[in-house]
């Protein structure tokens, strides 16, 4: 335990910061040289600095606060913290800003203790070297970006099909980019995949041959999508329905920008869904960029169909249905 002598600012209605600072050593990383300073400018913010070393896997930082000299601790919500928080490697001079006036506007304590904790945070790296952040929602870890991989997990290439007629006739896995324009859309929206690619079907026999998800991850089943939806507020009977279901569960998944006609969401759980549109099985045309997001599940429905989810700029609910496997939809992954 390291003690710091910091100035007293009794006129601020937030904290008399800070009595004691507790660095914590975990196997995830060593956190050292921690310092903290309350700003004198009336902003009711505090600056935290520290060094990280011996990082075996990328870590995130959790900050906990106690107002009773360490008897109880509460984890600070990420909305009150900014700076070096996520997917950190070893290095010195890391910094975090804590908006204590926003997180505890009516609190006052001369016995404030902070715990700064490095924790291994799941993330994914696909076979092509693309990096995907992750977020925990309920008991599941979800990737927060759409898949953009061009090869199956074993390195076998997924065919990129640009011709419209060829796309409609596929019985094997394939991908494309919206409007066949990777430079404009790949980084933001990822790729669009037919369900045969989800199934890793390379020879058209309907049997899974390959894995498309990064190691340690998989395309969620219909039931895993339901688990997410029930964490957001649906009950089982509602989640089991087809069509538009729920109230504001879709709004909680949608990103706070990028949706047409003020159809943005709250991104309440960090899923950050973006409206990447789709490619039609009927004619190979692209549609609905900016307005709709479509996500495959790993669950098929008979020979020709598979279950998916849709988010729409004009609705706050979530659409569940099945459609032809030859459609091009986005992919999200959930941890094994």
JOZI-V320168 format. One record per run of one state. SS is the DSSP state (H for helix, E for strand, - for the rest). FROM is the first residue (numbers start at 1). LEN is the number of residues. If there is no record, write none. Layout:
SS&FROM&LEN + SS&FROM&LEN
//
This chain:
-&1&1 + E&2&2 + -&4&16 + E&20&4 + -&24&2 + E&26&1 + -&27&2 + E&29&10 + -&39&7 + E&46&8 + -&54&5 + E&59&8 + -&67&7 + E&74&2 + -&76&2 + H&78&3 + E&81&3 + -&84&4 + E&88&1 + -&89&2 + E&91&8 + -&99&1 + H&100&4 + -&104&9 + E&113&8 + -&121&3 + E&124&2 + -&126&5 + E&131&2 + -&133&1 + E&134&4 + -&138&2 + E&140&4 + -&144&7 + E&151&1 + -&152&5 + E&157&1 + -&158&1 + E&159&2 + -&161&3 + H&164&5 + -&169&5 + E&174&3 + -&177&1 + H&178&3 + -&181&1 + H&182&8 + -&190&2 + E&192&2 + -&194&1 + H&195&4 + -&199&18 + E&217&3 + -&220&2 + H&222&11 + -&233&3 + H&236&4 + -&240&3 + E&243&3 + -&246&3 + H&249&5 + E&254&1 + -&255&5 + H&260&3 + -&263&10 + E&273&1 + -&274&2 + E&276&4 + -&280&6 + E&286&4 + -&290&2 + E&292&10 + -&302&3 + E&305&8 + -&313&5 + E&318&7 + -&325&3 + E&328&3 + -&331&2 + E&333&3 + -&336&1
//
